[in-house]
Amino acid sequence: MVINKAYDCYIEDKQGNKFIDTSMGAGSQIIGHDNKLIRKISEQVKSGTIYTIPNIHTDAVNFYLKKYINPEFHDKYVFCNSGTEANMRAIRLARAYTGKNKIGRFHGGWHGGLDGFIESRGVPSIFNELVEVLPYNDEGCFEKITPDLAAIIIEPVQGSNPRSDIGIFLQKLRERCTETGVLLIFDEVMTGFRLSMRGGAGVFSVKPDVVTYGKVLGGGFPIGAVGGKKEILKTKGVFYGGTFSANPLTMYAAKLILKTIVNKRYIRYDKLNLMGELLRDKLNQVFIDKKKPMRVIGCGSTNRVVFTDKIIKNREDRDKLESQNQKYFYNQLKSNGVFINVNGIIQLSMSHTHKIINKISSAVMSTI
Ligand SMILES: Cc1ncc(COP(=O)(O)O)c(C=O)c1O
């Protein structure tokens, strides 16, 4: 599929076919495509899009993040151009701050295409030796968190099995990291400014030492951010720069998005989360009524279809329990006018109204 244009919750391909989009730029477009804010951002183009010298918008973004997001535990932020880059920097920072090299990450998590974090040709095996993979949502992971680790990185809610019952696990993880002197990094690239104004940290009341953001924060422009206490962020000798880092266009977009969030203008998390819940309830009812071994699981406005009616605890369970005929469902659903991205993650926006949820539900009903 090749896309020609996108507006509200719709995408149109080059043949003019229109689909309800449930990916929304992999979660970035929380207001909707071609929204009022995006159009305002284009004003910045007239004043230049790249200076490589600090700009006024970055100060404003820092101000909003410090004052409203997690003021008690993150007081300094640095900016880059993607979630992957933010995680690369966070990991480098953790290694420099602790003087240790090994990083713990969780099975089923996604932190971008970082060497040592993905299975890919071209990655020397030595990178993987510096990363320990732990079982997610499984208390068996705690004994593997030992003082030789520099940091643990985790998505508070994993896209591969989005769930809202993860709070206690995250709180225990916080305790274990403190006990062992291991930094806790929350990768909030997907969950930040989506699950709530304060991301997963806010929803589950957990204070990570370092946080990374991306997606929603850029308002549709490429962004990454690393936040933490000054004491950690100011670690000497850690490199952060880059030609496009904190460019005025992206920073202007981030400033407007943050203003919007703080002032509850175009983004209302209560409404957004309600639509997420409605989608889960409606689709689950369709699956139950049609006796299909399928369910929707999720947290807030982030959902995914799983191809089993059994309860799954993590990605490992998903892999064991899911049936394999998933491609047919996604292709057929697309023919019925609803697009779910290849990663299977459904991310709603403010333009997904009750009426749109009903349309998605009817399309699923005709698909299965
Ligand atoms: C949790 C998480 N971390 C990191 C990334 C990578 O971000 P980017 O694609 O902007 O590099 C993603 C992207 O999907 C993500 O969902």
The ligand as a MOL file (V3000), in Angstrom:
LIG
                    3D

  0  0  0     0  0            999 V3000
M  V30 BEGIN CTAB
M  V30 COUNTS 16 16 0 0 0
M  V30 BEGIN ATOM
M  V30 1 C 8.7180 1.6080 22.8960 0
M  V30 2 C 9.4820 2.0820 21.6990 0
M  V30 3 N 10.7730 2.4040 21.8300 0
M  V30 4 C 11.4960 2.8420 20.7920 0
M  V30 5 C 10.9500 2.9320 19.5440 0
M  V30 6 C 11.7910 3.3980 18.3880 0
M  V30 7 O 11.4130 4.6930 18.0330 0
M  V30 8 P 11.7390 5.2470 16.5720 0
M  V30 9 O 11.0040 4.3840 15.6180 0
M  V30 10 O 11.2550 6.6840 16.6180 0
M  V30 11 O 13.2070 5.1660 16.4140 0
M  V30 12 C 9.6180 2.5970 19.3460 0
M  V30 13 C 9.0130 2.6680 18.0070 0
M  V30 14 O 8.0920 2.0160 17.6420 0
M  V30 15 C 8.8570 2.1570 20.4560 0
M  V30 16 O 7.5630 1.8010 20.3350 0
M  V30 END ATOM
M  V30 BEGIN BOND
M  V30 1 1 1 2
M  V30 2 1 2 3
M  V30 3 2 2 15
M  V30 4 2 3 4
M  V30 5 1 4 5
M  V30 6 1 5 6
M  V30 7 2 5 12
M  V30 8 1 6 7
M  V30 9 1 7 8
M  V30 10 2 8 9
M  V30 11 1 8 10
M  V30 12 1 8 11
M  V30 13 1 12 13
M  V30 14 1 12 15
M  V30 15 2 13 14
M  V30 16 1 15 16
M  V30 END BOND
M  V30 END CTAB
M  END
